């Protein structure tokens, strides 16, 4: 698995391997065959368009423009309640940073997870300014405005919903990592149990996958 400076050519295969190693790391901390299970959830914008059903019969009231985007990450499901999302790890791709609409769509995905009271880890390890962070801050104030990633830096954001003294809040762990620097281990709560997601260890495991 390449380091930041080598991830720019074609990051999607490497990101997919990283997602697999993240799912393995989370499942290793969850009871085997138990209530929770981590699953890789990766689909490109092109694959999403291919999977859409044919147009419905009859003319719609109107059609609205939309920007589909890549979706790379890991979902943790609570299998005791159907398949309810219990936590998520989301990786930014170049498509998520291609333009303002795609950055907004990525930010809305993060905010939607948080709005459901679910913890999320966001990893931005691809080139380009993190415009999604500006959009996210307008939806949920969890991305520090004073210091955003500079060229070559990676962004890691861990956010956990919490209620203290009757007040609903979002606990945030924000990290900016220099190119070649060690990635952090961040918390991720699943069903009231706090897991540790060691992103550097997962990156090393992804490298062994080829």
Number of C-alpha atoms within 10 A of each C-alpha: 19 15 14 19 14 11 17 15 9 11 18 19 12 19 24 20 21 26 26 22 24 26 23 18 20 22 18 12 13 17 11 10 9 11 13 23 23 24 19 21 18 19 14 16 14 11 12 13 11 10 8 8 7 7 8 7 6 6 8 8 5 5 7 4 5 9 11 17 24 22 20 22 25 26 22 23 21 19 15 10 9 8 12 13 21 23 24 26 25 22 24 25 23 20 17 27 23 14 13 13 18 21 25 21 21 28 24 18 15 24 22 14 17 19 13 11 18 23 25 26 24 19 19 23 25 28 21 17 16 21 20 24 24 18 21 21 15 13 16 17 15 20 21 13 10 5 8 18 18 15 12 17 23 23 22 22 21 23 23 19 18 14 10 7 5 7 7 11 12 17 14 18 15 17 18 18 18 16 15 13 13 11 20 17 16 19 20 23 18 21 13 8 11 12 16 15 21 16 20 14 17 22 21 14 19 21 16 11 12 9
